[in-house]
Amino acid sequence: MLATWAEKFRPHREGVDLPPHHEQCLGCGPDNPHGHHLQVRRHGDGVVADHTFDNRHVGAPGIAHGGAVATVIDDLYGFLLYLVGTPAVTRQLTVEYRTPVMIGVPYRLQAQVQRHEGRKLFLVASIAGPDGSVVGTSTAVFVAVGIDHFTRERQ
Ligand SMILES: CCCCCCCCCCCC(=O)SCCNC(=O)CCNC(=O)[C@H](O)C(C)(C)COP(=O)(O)OP(=O)(O)OC[C@H]1O[C@@H](n2cnc3c(N)ncnc32)[C@H](O)[C@@H]1OP(=O)(O)O
């Protein structure tokens, strides 16, 4: 899995779907039955995804669970790493929920790198409804790690 993940750090053409982090990834893995199956493409220096939350991810009736929205945004940030060219992990994630994200409504999510400072990546994202109105915004700090981060034994 790590070898195939490393292969994903290469130039990707504008508008073409980016490869999932891995098959079982909660955000984008095609083989995870509980996942969001997020499909992401490069858009300039950033990434974009069109996504509709379904009833597996409901919180209040008809409204996407806030944690599900955060999951999708966190995973979207993970696609920026292909463009930046380094593995990194989420150290801090903030989400501002401006208005409810509705089940069954197509949203457009966008993310980009705001700035790079040593090992730290400062990232921003937004989620907009079909009329273009922004329903949520996010910031994140990712910290670059070596591939050994994913193989190291921990308790
Ligand atoms: C098969 C593969 C699939 C891979 C599949 C990947 C899929 C992507 C999915 C989405 C992403 C995720 O869910 S990732 C999973 C969730 N996240 C995690 O599990 C991460 C858990 N945390 C950690 O492992 C660790 O805290 C690290 C690696 C992030 C950082 O630890 P560290 O290496 O000891 O670094 P540390 O010195 O503490 O901090 C590094 C620098 O960041 C700064 N820093 C720390 N916090 C902040 C902050 N809130 N705002 C600003 N800056 C901060 C510090 O001051 C420091 O600055 P300076 O002194 O350097 O200036």
The ligand as an SDF file (V2000), in Angstrom:
LIG
                    3D

 61 63  0  0  0  0  0  0  0  0999 V2000
   -0.6870    4.3050    3.2760 C   0  0  0  0  0  0  0  0  0  0  0  0
   -0.6090    5.7260    3.6150 C   0  0  0  0  0  0  0  0  0  0  0  0
   -1.9530    6.3190    3.5450 C   0  0  0  0  0  0  0  0  0  0  0  0
   -1.9740    7.7550    3.8930 C   0  0  0  0  0  0  0  0  0  0  0  0
   -3.3380    8.2700    3.7380 C   0  0  0  0  0  0  0  0  0  0  0  0
   -3.4260    9.7310    4.0060 C   0  0  0  0  0  0  0  0  0  0  0  0
   -4.8660   10.1000    3.9550 C   0  0  0  0  0  0  0  0  0  0  0  0
   -5.1030   11.5230    4.3540 C   0  0  0  0  0  0  0  0  0  0  0  0
   -6.3420   11.5890    5.1600 C   0  0  0  0  0  0  0  0  0  0  0  0
   -6.5550   12.9300    5.7350 C   0  0  0  0  0  0  0  0  0  0  0  0
   -5.5200   13.2740    6.7660 C   0  0  0  0  0  0  0  0  0  0  0  0
   -5.6700   12.5410    8.0650 C   0  0  0  0  0  0  0  0  0  0  0  0
   -6.7090   12.1300    8.4820 O   0  0  0  0  0  0  0  0  0  0  0  0
   -4.2410   12.3130    8.9810 S   0  0  0  0  0  0  0  0  0  0  0  0
   -4.7440   11.4110   10.4280 C   0  0  0  0  0  0  0  0  0  0  0  0
   -5.0330   12.3100   11.6270 C   0  0  0  0  0  0  0  0  0  0  0  0
   -3.8180   12.9410   12.1160 N   0  0  0  0  0  0  0  0  0  0  0  0
   -2.9140   12.2650   12.8250 C   0  0  0  0  0  0  0  0  0  0  0  0
   -3.0400   11.0790   13.1330 O   0  0  0  0  0  0  0  0  0  0  0  0
   -1.6870   13.0300   13.2750 C   0  0  0  0  0  0  0  0  0  0  0  0
   -1.3340   12.7540   14.7440 C   0  0  0  0  0  0  0  0  0  0  0  0
   -0.2460   13.6490   15.1560 N   0  0  0  0  0  0  0  0  0  0  0  0
    1.0310   13.3230   14.9370 C   0  0  0  0  0  0  0  0  0  0  0  0
    1.3850   12.2010   14.4860 O   0  0  0  0  0  0  0  0  0  0  0  0
    2.0740   14.3640   15.2890 C   0  0  0  0  0  0  0  0  0  0  0  0
    1.5340   15.3500   16.1510 O   0  0  0  0  0  0  0  0  0  0  0  0
    2.6130   15.0790   14.0230 C   0  0  0  0  0  0  0  0  0  0  0  0
    3.3750   14.1090   13.1160 C   0  0  0  0  0  0  0  0  0  0  0  0
    1.4930   15.7770   13.2140 C   0  0  0  0  0  0  0  0  0  0  0  0
    3.5940   16.2070   14.4790 C   0  0  0  0  0  0  0  0  0  0  0  0
    4.4360   15.7040   15.4400 O   0  0  0  0  0  0  0  0  0  0  0  0
    5.9670   16.0820   15.4460 P   0  0  0  0  0  0  0  0  0  0  0  0
    6.6330   15.5530   14.2470 O   0  0  0  0  0  0  0  0  0  0  0  0
    6.4980   15.6650   16.7960 O   0  0  0  0  0  0  0  0  0  0  0  0
    5.9630   17.6500   15.2830 O   0  0  0  0  0  0  0  0  0  0  0  0
    5.7940   18.8620   16.3380 P   0  0  0  0  0  0  0  0  0  0  0  0
    7.1930   19.2870   16.6870 O   0  0  0  0  0  0  0  0  0  0  0  0
    4.8570   18.5440   17.4580 O   0  0  0  0  0  0  0  0  0  0  0  0
    5.1020   19.9570   15.4030 O   0  0  0  0  0  0  0  0  0  0  0  0
    5.6640   20.2590   14.1230 C   0  0  0  0  0  0  0  0  0  0  0  0
    5.5610   21.7500   13.9130 C   0  0  0  0  0  0  0  0  0  0  0  0
    4.1580   22.1030   13.8580 O   0  0  0  0  0  0  0  0  0  0  0  0
    3.8890   23.1810   14.7590 C   0  0  0  0  0  0  0  0  0  0  0  0
    2.5070   23.0860   15.1820 N   0  0  0  0  0  0  0  0  0  0  0  0
    1.9170   22.1400   15.9310 C   0  0  0  0  0  0  0  0  0  0  0  0
    0.6210   22.3720   16.0680 N   0  0  0  0  0  0  0  0  0  0  0  0
    0.3630   23.5180   15.4130 C   0  0  0  0  0  0  0  0  0  0  0  0
   -0.8040   24.3110   15.1930 C   0  0  0  0  0  0  0  0  0  0  0  0
   -1.9750   23.9220   15.7010 N   0  0  0  0  0  0  0  0  0  0  0  0
   -0.6850   25.4270   14.4530 N   0  0  0  0  0  0  0  0  0  0  0  0
    0.5100   25.8110   13.9410 C   0  0  0  0  0  0  0  0  0  0  0  0
    1.6450   25.0900   14.1030 N   0  0  0  0  0  0  0  0  0  0  0  0
    1.5780   23.9760   14.8340 C   0  0  0  0  0  0  0  0  0  0  0  0
    4.9240   22.9850   15.8690 C   0  0  0  0  0  0  0  0  0  0  0  0
    5.1530   24.1790   16.5780 O   0  0  0  0  0  0  0  0  0  0  0  0
    6.1470   22.5960   15.0150 C   0  0  0  0  0  0  0  0  0  0  0  0
    6.6800   23.7650   14.4310 O   0  0  0  0  0  0  0  0  0  0  0  0
    8.2470   23.9400   14.1330 P   0  0  0  0  0  0  0  0  0  0  0  0
    8.9460   23.7760   15.4560 O   0  0  0  0  0  0  0  0  0  0  0  0
    8.6010   22.8380   13.1470 O   0  0  0  0  0  0  0  0  0  0  0  0
    8.3550   25.2950   13.5310 O   0  0  0  0  0  0  0  0  0  0  0  0
  1  2  1  0
  2  3  1  0
  3  4  1  0
  4  5  1  0
  5  6  1  0
  6  7  1  0
  7  8  1  0
  8  9  1  0
  9 10  1  0
 10 11  1  0
 11 12  1  0
 12 13  2  0
 12 14  1  0
 14 15  1  0
 15 16  1  0
 16 17  1  0
 17 18  1  0
 18 19  2  0
 18 20  1  0
 20 21  1  0
 21 22  1  0
 22 23  1  0
 23 24  2  0
 23 25  1  0
 25 26  1  0
 25 27  1  0
 27 28  1  0
 27 29  1  0
 27 30  1  0
 30 31  1  0
 31 32  1  0
 32 33  2  0
 32 34  1  0
 32 35  1  0
 35 36  1  0
 36 37  2  0
 36 38  1  0
 36 39  1  0
 39 40  1  0
 40 41  1  0
 41 42  1  0
 41 56  1  0
 42 43  1  0
 43 44  1  0
 43 54  1  0
 44 45  1  0
 44 53  1  0
 45 46  2  0
 46 47  1  0
 47 48  1  0
 47 53  2  0
 48 49  1  0
 48 50  2  0
 50 51  1  0
 51 52  2  0
 52 53  1  0
 54 55  1  0
 54 56  1  0
 56 57  1  0
 57 58  1  0
 58 59  2  0
 58 60  1  0
 58 61  1  0
M  END
$$$$
